[in-house]
Amino acid sequence: MAGALDGIKVLDFSRLLPFEYCTMMLADLGAEVLKVEEPEKGDYMRWLPPKNKKEGYIFLLANRNKKSMTLNFNTEKGREIVYRLVKKYDVLFESFRPGIMDGFGLGYKDLKEINPRLVYCSSTGYGQTGPYKDKAGHDANYIAVAGILGVTGRHTGAPVIPGIPIADMSIGIFSAYAILAGLMARDRTGKGQHIDVSMTDCMVSYNTIPLAHHFAGYEYGIGESSGSLEITGHALWYNCFETRDGKYLFLGNLEKKFWINLCKAIGREDFVDFEFATGKKRDEIMAEMRSIFLTKSREEWLEIMGGKDFCASPVNSLEEVVADPQVNAREMILETDHPVEGTIKQIGFPYKFSETPGKIKTPPPVLGQHTNEVLANFGYTEDDIRDLEEKGIV
């Protein structure tokens, strides 16, 4: 079956996980993604731990279905190659600090003259404008500025850094979404455009619930402020509970019908009227609930709760994620063969299309695997390629 993005060609100048994830999503849907990497070193994620054999495993999980060529585009010959490629590609994706690609002569203003239909996406921490645009940063910096880090751990008294890099992983999806919108606009107008995606902007956009409380004049996540959803570890109905075997259940039962069913399942129907209890009463019921869940193992509780209509989930370890029946039914853990790394596990494609499904066609490329193929397709002879190699351009 054809992929949804068959025929779309993407030049990927990005590096590191957030941006690799973007172009992998496009590649899984059928886009031809050419990963342009620094000669010898390649993408940093190739050599960052955890390692499999030679390659970093994060790299292996975020770069399937792509081609790789090495290219030093900070040279005249290197730029000439990019100019040739750009004529035939639909999308250029880059993640350098603002102004870097312009300095190489590869900014949008330069390349739109070569290909007016080019969709050029720049994805960075703070964006192309504003007082922070040149600041260095990582995931937690962006969620800190966006106010997300500040509303974690409010019940413990200090911010808690999330267990995954939220801004990093989300920017991949935001960028892919923006690129697709750019391609659709091009279909209508015939013109490409520059797209400026900022991790911080995206995280401010994510911060909808806390900002809604702020705009309405309430303090979010602590105290007894009217309208607070209290989804940060304060509520009886939305919390983690430890079980006898040291594992955890998560229970999220805002709706009254779910709360009633939970109370029945744990044999405490006397809690039914106190779902939104505050102050001392809430603390008393919370203590009792914690004691109740410590009387049985997690599996015993899941057995008791099986088939009952309320929101209960195991807090899975990574081993349990890989073995989880729902995860496997949805084909989210797969295997593929790699020419150097052998058989490797892959995380499946998360969207299920009935007619144009995402799929794993090729393993992550080894560094520069497709350099000669790409250059030959663009008219370079064997002698030309050998000369480029000797000069360190590819």
Secondary structure, 3 states (H helix, E strand, C coil): CCCCCCCCEEEECCCCHHHHHHHHHHHHCCCEEEEEECCCCCCHHHCCCCECCCCEHHHHHHCCCEEEEECCCCCHHHHHHHHHHHCCCCEEEECCCCCHHHHCCCCHHHHCCCCCCCEEEEEECCCCCCCCCCCCCCHHHHHHHCCCHHHCCCCCCCCCCCCCCHHHHHHHHHHHHHHHHHHHHHHHHCCCEEEEEEHHHHHHHHCHHHHHHHHCCCCCCCCCCCCCCCCCCCCCCEEEEECCCCCEEEEECCCHHHHHHHHHHCCCHHHHHHCCCCHHHHHHHHHHHHHHHCCCCHHHHHHHHCCCCCCEEECCCHHHHHHCHHHHHCCCEEEEEECCCEEEEEECCCCCCCCCCCCCCCCCCCCCCCHHHHHHHCCCCHHHHHHHHHCCCC
